[in-house]
Structures are given as C-alpha cells and as structure tokens.
Amino acid sequence: MRFGEQRPVAEVAALALLLIGFTGLAAAVFFLRETIIGVLLPLTFIAGAFAGLRAEVREIEILPDRLVLRTFFRSYAIPRQNITGVVITERGVAMDVLNGSRYPINPPGVDAAELHAALREWLQ
C-alpha cells in the first residue's frame, strides 16, 4: 500500500521554474549593480530546496516486513521491529522508534487519519 508520491511532475516543474527565475534575478543584479552578490540568490535557493526536499517524507510504502519512506532524493526502509508506535500529532502522523525518537512521516496531501489507521493495522 502506498501513500503520497515521491516526485510529482508539477513540483519538479515548479522547482525548475524557480531556479530559472532566481538565475535571471542574479543576472539582472549582476548587470545592473555590476556585482556578483546576485550569484548568492540561486545558490541559497538550491541549498534551501535541497535541505527541505532531502528531509521531507514524500511517499510511504507499507510492505509486510518493513516501511519504506521516500524523500525527493532518496528512499530508505525501516524494519517493522524498529517501529514501536504510530501517533497523530499536530503536524500529522508520526512514528516512534526504538531509540525513543519520534519522526513526522505524513506526506503532503495524504489524509492523516487514513495513514494512521493503515499503519496501526500494519503494526498489529
């Protein structure tokens, strides 16, 4: 069972357009002010976008023995034995793991109650 989508086409296109826009803004600053300070605009955009997309869970796949979490850039599996519980918080669904940490895992656009119910059923 899957919840969410790892790389929605609309978001990839929006990121590309934003990068083009910030690059154009950097070129405008360079030509108008004759300074390279505008180069920082696309660089900070890339750094911020990478950090956010690397950390946010975009898709969850429930397999019989593990939970596969996918961000924009990578995916990783968490064995069922390492997950101690699933709760609904103000940020959506979160999972508790063996080391005592709680990680928010609710993908954007996914109903938190539906995901929570599916994960609780999977854990039992």
GIQUIDA-V831828 format. One record per backbone hydrogen bond with DSSP energy under -1.0 kcal/mol. NH is the residue of the N-H (numbers start at 1). CO is the residue of the C=O. E is the energy in kcal/mol with one decimal. If there is no record, write none. Layout:
# GIQUIDA-V831828
nh = <NH	NH>
co = <CO	CO>
e = <E	E>
This chain:
# GIQUIDA-V831828
nh = <3	5	12	13	14	15	16	17	18	19	20	21	22	23	24	25	26	27	28	29	30	31	32	33	34	39	40	41	43	44	45	46	47	48	49	50	51	52	53	54	55	56	58	59	60	61	62	63	67	68	69	70	71	72	76	78	80	82	83	84	85	87	89	92	94	95	96	97	98	100	103	105	110	115	116	117	118	119	120	121	122	123	124>
co = <60	58	8	9	10	11	12	13	14	15	16	17	18	19	20	21	22	23	24	25	26	27	28	29	30	36	37	38	39	40	41	42	43	44	45	46	47	48	49	50	51	52	70	70	3	68	1	66	78	61	76	59	74	53	69	67	65	79	80	96	96	94	92	89	87	103	85	101	82	97	95	93	107	111	112	113	114	115	116	117	118	119	120>
e = <-2.7	-1.1	-1.9	-2.4	-2.2	-2.4	-2.2	-2.5	-2.5	-2.3	-2.3	-2.5	-2.8	-2.2	-2.4	-2.4	-2.2	-2.2	-2.4	-2.5	-2.2	-2.6	-2.6	-2.5	-1.4	-1.8	-1.5	-1.2	-1.4	-2.8	-2.0	-2.5	-2.3	-2.5	-2.8	-2.5	-2.2	-2.3	-2.7	-1.9	-1.1	-1.9	-3.1	-1.9	-2.8	-2.6	-3.1	-2.3	-2.6	-2.9	-2.8	-2.8	-3.0	-1.7	-2.5	-2.8	-2.2	-1.6	-1.3	-2.4	-1.4	-2.7	-3.6	-1.2	-2.9	-2.6	-2.9	-2.1	-1.7	-2.1	-2.6	-2.7	-1.5	-2.2	-2.7	-2.3	-2.1	-2.5	-2.4	-2.2	-2.0	-2.1	-1.3>
